Amino acid sequence: NHADNFLRAGIDETKRWLRESNIQWFGDPANLRGTERVQCVRDFCIAFVGYHEFQPGLDQILSDVQRLSQQYPVIVFAHWGEEYQPITLQRVREKALQFVESGAMAVIGAHPHVIQDKEWIEGIPVIYSLGNLIFDQYFSEEVMKGQIAELTLLKDKDGIHLEKIALQNISLDSKKGPRLVGEPIEFTR
């Protein structure tokens, strides 16, 4: 969410540290071409595409989603919306529809620092904001909450399908990192 706080030098340094630590990443705050990640385990491959709303390049990202979806299921992770606003903006909903129409299997968002709503668009799950997972914001109850989305995919003779989504609520109220709250809740149509 804040990868570009230290401009391009900070982004490049972060990528270098991730590579040196064998931690895989995808996306770029400048929406650069070729920053998607196709992750394969055995014969099961998924494409991850990052999108940053506050930089130009939406058309390029939509083109990447469309191209990749011809071969792989695509999960779009979007950095979008208005910070601290629990209601998803119409412009964000419109972009989610564009990702769905371009072939995304799921769209998951972040940036608002609070949990926002979720919906199914044309049978595709859209989670507008997962809230905070690990962050040092403690000024309100809303920013000390987040969710982890667990997508279960199934491969059969017809391809790879989204079988279910479970959302696990977390809390940062201990100020010692995320704490699981309750049982995962299935996000259904």
Backbone bond lengths (Angstrom), bond angles and torsions (degrees), N, CA, C in turn:
res aa  C-N    CA-C-N  psi(-1)  N-CA   C-N-CA  omega(-1)  CA-C   N-CA-C  phi
1 N - - - 1.457 - - 1.527 111.71 -
2 H 1.304 117.96 -36.78 1.467 120.44 -177.93 1.523 111.82 -116.74
3 A 1.324 116.77 31.00 1.459 120.74 -178.08 1.516 112.47 -63.05
4 D 1.334 117.34 -25.17 1.463 118.84 -177.34 1.525 113.91 -98.95
5 N 1.324 118.01 14.26 1.463 120.42 178.31 1.531 112.47 -60.00
6 F 1.323 116.88 -30.59 1.463 121.52 179.73 1.527 111.02 -109.61
7 L 1.334 114.80 31.11 1.461 123.84 173.98 1.529 111.53 58.66
8 R 1.321 116.32 -161.15 1.469 121.20 -173.85 1.523 111.60 -61.09
9 A 1.319 117.76 -37.79 1.468 120.14 -179.46 1.528 110.54 -61.14
10 G 1.327 117.27 -39.78 1.462 120.60 178.73 1.519 112.53 -67.87
11 I 1.315 116.13 -38.40 1.469 120.64 177.93 1.523 109.82 -65.23
12 D 1.329 116.03 -48.28 1.467 119.62 -179.19 1.526 111.60 -62.75
13 E 1.330 116.81 -39.01 1.466 119.62 178.43 1.533 110.22 -66.17
14 T 1.325 117.08 -41.21 1.470 120.72 178.35 1.524 110.66 -60.74
15 K 1.324 116.89 -45.83 1.472 120.39 179.07 1.523 110.91 -61.62
16 R 1.336 115.95 -40.44 1.468 119.39 179.34 1.524 110.50 -62.74
17 W 1.327 117.50 -46.58 1.466 121.50 179.18 1.532 110.87 -61.81
18 L 1.318 116.71 -40.77 1.464 119.91 178.43 1.528 110.99 -63.14
19 R 1.348 116.66 -47.06 1.471 120.30 178.22 1.520 110.94 -58.77
20 E 1.327 116.86 -47.10 1.464 120.82 -178.50 1.523 112.14 -64.63
21 S 1.311 117.23 -23.83 1.470 121.65 179.65 1.527 112.08 -97.64
22 N 1.326 116.64 7.73 1.468 122.23 -178.43 1.522 112.87 57.30
23 I 1.320 116.29 36.80 1.458 121.85 175.25 1.524 107.20 -105.35
24 Q 1.324 115.57 122.46 1.453 119.01 -177.32 1.522 110.74 -81.82
25 W 1.314 115.66 150.74 1.458 122.17 -177.94 1.527 108.36 -143.12
26 F 1.316 115.52 167.65 1.465 120.85 173.87 1.515 108.00 -151.04
27 G 1.317 116.09 161.01 1.453 121.44 177.64 1.507 112.76 83.60
28 D 1.331 114.32 170.58 1.452 121.77 -179.58 1.522 107.65 -160.87
29 P 1.329 119.14 137.15 1.456 119.81 -179.75 1.530 114.22 -59.73
30 A 1.335 118.36 -17.86 1.463 121.10 177.59 1.531 111.71 -92.98
31 N 1.335 117.55 7.63 1.466 122.44 -179.48 1.533 111.91 55.47
32 L 1.322 116.15 39.28 1.456 120.74 -178.24 1.523 111.25 -66.60
33 R 1.315 115.10 144.01 1.462 121.57 176.24 1.529 108.80 -66.56
34 G 1.321 115.86 143.83 1.452 120.50 175.10 1.516 114.48 83.15
35 T 1.337 118.81 14.71 1.462 119.59 179.41 1.527 111.66 -102.05
36 E 1.341 116.27 10.92 1.462 118.83 173.41 1.524 109.22 -73.28
37 R 1.309 116.71 166.43 1.461 121.31 176.90 1.513 107.89 -131.13
38 V 1.318 115.04 126.33 1.462 120.67 170.55 1.514 106.02 -100.37
39 Q 1.314 115.50 116.53 1.461 121.43 -177.21 1.522 108.52 -107.59
40 C 1.329 115.98 122.67 1.465 121.03 -179.58 1.524 109.88 -118.13
41 V 1.305 115.06 135.94 1.459 122.63 171.10 1.523 105.01 -128.35
42 R 1.321 115.52 115.79 1.453 122.38 -170.98 1.534 108.52 55.14
43 D 1.318 118.96 -122.01 1.473 120.49 -179.33 1.527 111.78 -104.03
44 F 1.316 116.73 26.12 1.461 123.53 -175.01 1.526 107.67 -116.68
45 C 1.321 118.25 109.73 1.460 121.42 -176.81 1.529 111.04 -121.22
46 I 1.315 115.75 142.25 1.467 123.38 178.15 1.525 106.92 -135.23
47 A 1.337 116.22 142.79 1.458 120.81 175.83 1.519 109.53 -103.84
48 F 1.331 115.43 136.24 1.463 122.71 176.01 1.522 107.90 -113.87
49 V 1.331 116.01 130.44 1.458 121.53 -179.02 1.520 108.05 -126.51
50 G 1.324 116.76 129.04 1.454 121.57 176.51 1.525 110.71 -97.85
51 Y 1.316 115.97 147.08 1.465 121.36 177.67 1.521 108.97 -137.38
52 H 1.328 116.15 135.36 1.467 122.55 178.12 1.516 107.87 -117.70
53 E 1.332 117.16 111.29 1.457 122.61 -174.06 1.522 113.42 -63.38
54 F 1.302 118.73 -26.69 1.457 121.28 -169.67 1.529 113.44 -92.75
55 Q 1.310 116.32 14.80 1.465 122.46 175.50 1.529 107.77 -131.28
56 P 1.328 117.61 155.01 1.464 118.69 175.92 1.523 110.18 -65.71
57 G 1.315 116.55 160.47 1.459 119.49 174.89 1.510 115.51 125.93
58 L 1.327 118.94 8.85 1.471 119.83 -179.67 1.523 110.82 -57.78
59 D 1.329 118.18 -44.24 1.463 120.07 -179.04 1.521 111.47 -59.47
60 Q 1.334 116.90 -39.21 1.460 120.68 178.24 1.524 110.63 -63.93
61 I 1.328 117.02 -44.17 1.467 120.83 -179.12 1.531 110.05 -65.15
62 L 1.330 117.35 -42.32 1.471 120.67 177.47 1.529 110.08 -60.66
63 S 1.327 116.99 -40.85 1.464 121.36 177.17 1.528 110.63 -62.93
64 D 1.341 117.25 -41.12 1.467 121.13 178.00 1.522 110.80 -63.04
65 V 1.326 116.89 -43.56 1.473 120.50 179.11 1.520 109.77 -61.34
66 Q 1.319 116.12 -45.60 1.467 120.22 -179.04 1.535 110.71 -62.74
67 R 1.320 117.09 -46.04 1.467 121.73 179.80 1.532 111.31 -61.83
68 L 1.319 116.40 -49.09 1.463 120.40 -177.42 1.520 112.50 -67.41
69 S 1.338 116.97 -34.37 1.466 119.91 -176.87 1.529 112.27 -68.61
70 Q 1.323 117.81 -12.34 1.464 120.61 174.96 1.531 110.88 -71.55
71 Q 1.331 116.39 -20.60 1.459 121.65 -176.82 1.523 114.11 -118.36
72 Y 1.341 116.56 -31.42 1.461 120.66 -171.39 1.524 110.65 -136.37
73 P 1.336 116.79 157.62 1.465 118.51 164.41 1.527 107.36 -67.59
74 V 1.331 117.69 140.17 1.461 122.02 -176.34 1.523 110.04 -118.93
75 I 1.311 115.40 128.93 1.457 121.70 173.00 1.522 107.37 -111.00
76 V 1.318 115.97 122.07 1.462 121.73 179.67 1.521 108.09 -98.10
77 F 1.321 115.52 129.06 1.458 120.75 173.29 1.519 107.23 -111.22
78 A 1.333 116.11 114.28 1.460 122.10 -172.26 1.524 112.20 -108.31
79 H 1.314 115.28 133.77 1.461 123.37 172.73 1.522 105.06 -100.80
80 W 1.355 116.71 104.53 1.459 120.14 -169.75 1.512 111.44 -157.52
81 G 1.312 115.75 174.25 1.460 121.40 173.34 1.511 113.80 91.77
82 E 1.316 114.21 -170.53 1.462 122.85 -175.87 1.527 108.82 -111.86
83 E 1.324 116.22 128.44 1.465 119.83 -179.43 1.519 111.39 -59.05
84 Y 1.328 114.47 139.02 1.476 125.85 172.85 1.531 113.81 67.03
85 Q 1.319 118.29 11.25 1.462 121.42 179.44 1.524 109.51 -100.34
86 P 1.328 118.15 120.24 1.465 120.16 -178.02 1.533 113.55 -75.14
87 I 1.323 117.24 -15.20 1.461 121.32 -178.17 1.531 108.96 -99.83
88 T 1.312 116.66 130.14 1.453 121.83 179.56 1.519 110.20 -72.52
89 L 1.320 116.10 133.43 1.455 122.22 -179.51 1.528 111.47 -72.94
90 Q 1.320 116.56 151.03 1.462 121.40 179.49 1.524 111.74 -60.93
91 R 1.322 118.22 -37.48 1.466 119.98 -179.07 1.528 111.13 -63.73
92 V 1.338 116.12 -32.91 1.461 120.71 178.24 1.527 109.28 -71.28
93 R 1.312 117.33 -42.22 1.473 121.10 177.42 1.532 110.62 -59.63
94 E 1.322 116.39 -39.55 1.466 120.32 179.13 1.522 111.44 -65.31
95 K 1.326 117.44 -38.63 1.466 120.52 177.75 1.522 110.70 -69.00
96 A 1.331 116.75 -37.38 1.470 119.65 177.09 1.529 109.90 -59.52
97 L 1.319 116.83 -43.30 1.462 120.97 177.98 1.533 110.11 -60.79
98 Q 1.320 117.85 -39.95 1.462 120.80 178.38 1.532 111.28 -63.36
99 F 1.325 117.48 -39.77 1.467 119.84 177.20 1.522 110.76 -64.82
100 V 1.323 116.36 -41.93 1.471 120.72 178.48 1.528 109.72 -61.93
101 E 1.320 116.75 -47.81 1.470 120.73 -178.81 1.529 112.17 -66.07
102 S 1.329 117.08 -21.80 1.469 121.16 177.84 1.522 112.39 -84.63
103 G 1.340 117.17 -9.96 1.456 119.45 174.92 1.514 116.95 117.96
104 A 1.321 118.84 8.76 1.472 120.14 179.26 1.526 111.14 -63.37
105 M 1.329 116.03 143.07 1.464 122.06 174.30 1.521 110.50 -86.43
106 A 1.338 116.37 -27.06 1.464 122.51 178.49 1.522 107.31 -159.31
107 V 1.325 115.59 150.81 1.460 122.30 177.03 1.527 107.21 -129.39
108 I 1.326 115.94 124.19 1.460 121.42 -177.56 1.522 108.07 -127.93
109 G 1.333 116.85 131.82 1.447 120.41 -174.38 1.516 114.93 -119.57
110 A 1.332 112.82 164.84 1.457 122.42 176.59 1.521 107.58 -153.39
111 H 1.274 117.22 172.66 1.459 129.52 174.19 1.520 112.09 124.47
112 P 1.342 120.30 -39.97 1.462 118.81 -176.68 1.533 115.25 -65.40
113 H 1.334 119.33 -13.82 1.471 123.43 -179.01 1.522 112.85 69.13
114 V 1.313 117.92 3.33 1.465 122.59 174.89 1.526 107.31 -134.15
115 I 1.315 115.16 155.64 1.457 120.27 177.18 1.527 108.49 -70.82
116 Q 1.322 115.40 133.82 1.460 120.64 174.59 1.520 109.49 -116.83
117 D 1.325 114.61 179.63 1.457 119.73 -175.34 1.522 112.26 -70.60
118 K 1.310 114.23 172.90 1.452 124.08 -179.31 1.519 106.73 -135.36
119 E 1.318 115.57 153.69 1.456 118.99 175.18 1.516 109.17 -158.23
120 W 1.317 115.07 168.95 1.451 122.29 174.21 1.523 106.21 -108.09
121 I 1.321 116.70 126.11 1.457 122.03 176.85 1.528 107.29 -115.14
122 E 1.320 115.57 116.25 1.473 120.45 -179.66 1.528 111.05 51.83
123 G 1.326 116.89 39.61 1.453 122.13 178.27 1.516 115.29 80.79
124 I 1.331 117.32 6.21 1.471 122.03 -178.00 1.531 108.41 -110.18
125 P 1.343 117.76 130.25 1.466 119.54 179.11 1.522 112.35 -74.30
126 V 1.330 115.15 135.48 1.455 121.90 176.01 1.525 107.50 -127.22
127 I 1.310 116.02 118.59 1.464 122.94 176.65 1.521 105.00 -110.35
128 Y 1.314 117.42 109.07 1.462 120.46 -169.78 1.523 114.07 -71.70
129 S 1.330 118.24 -37.50 1.463 119.84 175.67 1.523 109.62 -155.63
130 L 1.327 114.59 128.01 1.464 120.83 177.52 1.526 112.54 -83.25
131 G 1.325 117.77 -1.26 1.464 119.79 -176.76 1.514 110.44 74.90
132 N 1.320 117.50 -154.49 1.460 122.00 -178.96 1.517 110.93 -96.15
133 L 1.319 115.98 138.37 1.459 121.20 173.06 1.523 109.55 -102.13
134 I 1.315 115.96 -54.00 1.466 121.34 176.66 1.523 106.13 -137.19
135 F 1.300 116.66 111.16 1.459 120.31 -179.68 1.516 107.92 -162.73
136 D 1.296 116.35 151.18 1.463 120.53 -176.39 1.528 111.77 -96.71
137 Q 1.307 116.73 48.05 1.466 121.59 174.41 1.525 107.75 -107.30
138 Y 1.312 115.57 125.23 1.458 119.70 -177.90 1.529 111.52 -133.89
139 F 1.324 118.01 16.72 1.456 120.55 -172.65 1.520 114.28 -81.73
140 S 1.337 118.10 -10.16 1.466 120.21 175.21 1.522 109.40 -152.68
141 E 1.298 115.43 158.39 1.465 120.89 179.91 1.530 110.98 -61.57
142 E 1.342 116.88 -36.87 1.463 120.96 -176.24 1.522 112.88 -64.24
143 V 1.339 118.54 -36.71 1.462 120.39 -178.21 1.528 112.19 -80.43
144 M 1.315 117.08 -7.00 1.467 120.85 176.80 1.521 111.08 -97.44
145 K 1.346 116.34 17.14 1.462 121.09 178.97 1.520 109.10 -123.44
146 G 1.295 114.58 150.30 1.455 120.25 175.98 1.511 109.84 -158.05
147 Q 1.303 114.85 -179.43 1.456 120.95 177.61 1.524 109.14 -139.81
148 I 1.302 114.69 152.50 1.457 123.04 171.24 1.519 105.47 -113.94
149 A 1.325 116.52 128.12 1.462 120.93 178.54 1.525 108.70 -99.30
150 E 1.322 115.63 125.76 1.459 121.59 176.66 1.523 107.94 -112.75
151 L 1.318 115.78 113.75 1.452 121.46 179.48 1.518 108.69 -99.74
152 T 1.317 116.94 127.07 1.460 122.23 176.56 1.516 107.67 -104.33
153 L 1.328 114.85 120.26 1.457 120.72 -179.02 1.517 109.39 -108.47
154 L 1.315 115.51 148.36 1.455 122.17 -178.69 1.519 108.25 -126.09
155 K 1.321 116.73 132.32 1.459 120.99 175.93 1.513 108.57 -108.07
156 D 1.337 115.00 128.08 1.457 120.55 175.44 1.529 108.28 -136.51
157 K 1.308 117.37 -167.78 1.462 120.83 -176.85 1.522 113.25 -63.18
158 D 1.325 117.92 -20.94 1.468 122.25 -179.46 1.525 112.99 -92.82
159 G 1.318 118.35 -3.05 1.460 121.07 179.38 1.517 111.85 123.71
160 I 1.318 114.81 -157.65 1.467 121.41 -178.72 1.520 108.24 -103.01
161 H 1.323 115.13 132.81 1.465 121.29 -176.77 1.524 110.14 -129.41
162 L 1.301 115.27 149.74 1.459 120.97 173.85 1.517 107.61 -80.07
163 E 1.332 116.20 115.15 1.459 120.45 -177.68 1.524 111.59 -86.24
164 K 1.354 116.23 -43.87 1.465 118.95 178.53 1.524 109.95 -163.01
165 I 1.321 114.00 163.33 1.459 121.51 174.72 1.517 107.22 -128.98
166 A 1.322 115.73 129.86 1.460 121.05 174.43 1.524 107.87 -117.17
167 L 1.316 115.69 136.61 1.461 121.40 177.80 1.527 108.59 -111.46
168 Q 1.308 115.27 123.96 1.461 121.60 178.54 1.522 107.93 -104.02
169 N 1.318 117.41 119.77 1.462 121.08 176.55 1.519 109.54 -75.37
170 I 1.324 115.11 142.53 1.458 120.77 175.59 1.521 109.16 -130.67
171 S 1.316 114.69 159.74 1.460 121.17 177.84 1.519 108.82 -130.86
172 L 1.318 115.29 143.42 1.465 121.83 175.57 1.522 111.31 -108.26
173 D 1.328 116.92 12.69 1.461 120.62 -172.89 1.523 114.01 -64.76
174 S 1.324 118.09 -18.47 1.472 119.58 178.05 1.530 111.56 -76.93
175 K 1.318 117.31 -14.88 1.468 124.18 -176.63 1.532 111.48 61.33
176 K 1.342 116.24 22.71 1.466 121.90 178.68 1.526 110.89 -125.00
177 G 1.328 117.33 20.91 1.455 121.15 -178.20 1.515 110.77 109.40
178 P 1.317 116.81 173.52 1.466 120.28 -175.88 1.524 112.56 -69.23
179 R 1.320 114.24 143.25 1.467 122.31 177.67 1.521 106.87 -125.22
180 L 1.335 116.88 128.28 1.459 120.60 177.93 1.517 109.95 -65.42
181 V 1.338 115.83 139.53 1.460 121.66 -179.40 1.523 108.24 -123.42
182 G 1.307 116.83 116.54 1.458 120.72 177.86 1.513 113.00 69.51
183 E 1.311 114.20 -166.60 1.463 122.03 -179.73 1.532 108.74 -96.13
184 P 1.319 117.57 154.40 1.471 119.79 174.88 1.532 110.53 -58.14
185 I 1.321 115.11 146.10 1.463 121.37 179.95 1.519 107.38 -114.35
186 E 1.325 116.49 129.86 1.456 119.76 179.19 1.527 110.20 -74.34
187 F 1.320 115.76 132.68 1.465 122.34 177.58 1.527 106.42 -97.74
188 T 1.321 114.95 105.37 1.458 120.05 -175.19 1.518 110.82 -115.08
189 R 1.306 114.21 164.48 1.475 120.97 179.10 1.484 111.75 -70.76
